[in-house]
Amino acid sequence: MNGIARPFMLIAVVCALGGMVWGIQMSASQDHLLSPAHGHLNLLGWVSCSIYAFYYFLVPGAGEGTLPRLHLAATVLSLALLVPGIPLAILEQTDMLAKAGSLAALVSMLLFGFVVLRSRPEKAAFVHQR
């Protein structure tokens, strides 16, 4: 896996490992207070980043240009803000990081939507050329 798909897949794997370790820790301690943050790490980190990676891999032309790099940056920013921001909000310290992370996640998905809309399916890896 090369191009922009690679960093998305690497982020996905790191988030999956982090989510698994965090889940084991919550289970062992029987303290599930921060499970919403754990869930967001798994969903936005593991699942969404994996989907992004596979899309960019299967539609290589979609990964070209500035837009995919902005998408990657917004995704990393959303994870960096939202995953610690949710525990801070749950612990009633501040909700600013969670709010900012949520907006960054929305921007990330909007950017991905633009990438998908501008992509040419005929350049996809799974479409056979005659």
C-alpha positions in Angstrom: 0.0 0.0 0.0 1.5 3.3 -1.1 0.6 6.9 -1.4 -1.9 8.6 0.9 -3.4 5.1 1.6 -0.4 4.1 3.6 -0.5 6.7 6.4 -4.2 6.2 6.7 -3.7 2.4 7.2 -0.8 3.0 9.6 -3.0 5.3 11.7 -5.8 2.7 11.6 -3.5 0.0 12.9 -2.1 2.2 15.7 -5.7 3.2 16.7 -6.8 -0.4 16.7 -3.9 -1.5 18.9 -4.6 1.5 21.2 -8.3 0.7 21.3 -7.6 -3.0 22.1 -5.2 -2.1 24.9 -7.6 0.5 26.3 -10.4 -2.0 26.1 -8.4 -4.6 28.0 -7.5 -2.1 30.6 -11.1 -1.1 31.1 -12.2 -4.7 31.4 -9.5 -5.6 33.9 -10.2 -2.6 36.0 -14.0 -2.9 35.5 -14.1 0.9 35.0 -15.9 1.7 31.8 -16.3 5.4 32.5 -14.3 6.4 29.4 -15.8 3.9 27.0 -17.2 6.7 24.8 -13.6 7.8 24.1 -12.6 4.2 23.5 -15.4 3.8 21.1 -14.5 7.0 19.2 -10.9 5.8 19.0 -12.0 2.6 17.4 -14.6 4.1 15.1 -12.8 7.2 13.9 -9.3 5.7 14.2 -9.5 2.1 13.2 -12.7 1.8 11.1 -12.8 5.2 9.3 -9.1 5.3 8.6 -9.2 1.8 7.3 -12.0 2.7 5.0 -10.1 5.8 3.8 -7.0 3.7 3.2 -8.9 1.1 1.2 -10.7 3.8 -0.9 -7.4 5.5 -1.7 -5.8 2.2 -2.5 -8.7 1.1 -4.8 -9.1 4.5 -6.5 -5.5 5.6 -6.8 -6.3 8.8 -8.7 -8.3 10.0 -5.6 -5.1 10.3 -3.6 -3.6 12.8 -5.9 -3.4 16.5 -5.1 -3.8 18.7 -2.1 -7.3 17.6 -1.0 -6.3 14.1 0.2 -3.4 15.6 2.2 -5.9 18.1 3.8 -8.1 15.1 4.5 -5.3 13.3 6.3 -4.4 16.4 8.3 -8.0 16.9 9.4 -8.3 13.2 10.3 -5.2 13.3 12.5 -6.3 16.6 14.1 -9.7 15.2 14.9 -8.2 12.1 16.6 -5.6 14.2 18.5 -8.4 16.4 19.8 -11.4 14.2 20.2 -9.9 11.1 21.9 -8.4 13.0 24.8 -11.2 15.6 24.7 -14.0 13.1 25.4 -12.4 12.0 28.7 -11.9 15.6 29.7 -15.5 16.3 29.0 -16.7 13.2 30.9 -14.5 14.2 33.9 -16.1 17.7 33.6 -12.7 19.5 33.2 -13.4 21.0 29.8 -15.4 20.2 26.7 -13.4 22.5 24.3 -11.2 19.7 23.0 -14.1 17.4 22.3 -16.0 20.2 20.5 -13.0 21.1 18.4 -12.3 17.5 17.7 -15.9 16.9 16.6 -15.6 19.8 14.2 -12.3 18.5 12.9 -14.0 15.1 12.4 -16.8 16.7 10.5 -14.3 18.6 8.3 -12.4 15.4 7.7 -15.6 13.6 6.5 -16.6 16.6 4.3 -13.1 16.6 2.7 -13.5 12.8 2.1 -16.9 13.5 0.5 -15.3 16.0 -1.9 -12.5 13.5 -2.7 -15.1 10.8 -3.5 -17.2 13.2 -5.6 -14.3 14.3 -7.7 -12.9 10.8 -8.2 -13.1 9.0 -11.5 -14.3 5.4 -11.0 -12.8 4.3 -14.3 -9.4 4.8 -12.7 -10.2 2.4 -9.9 -7.9 -0.5 -9.3 -10.9 -3.0 -9.4 -12.2 -1.8 -12.8 -10.8 -3.8 -15.7 -9.7 -1.8 -18.7 -10.4 -3.3 -22.1 
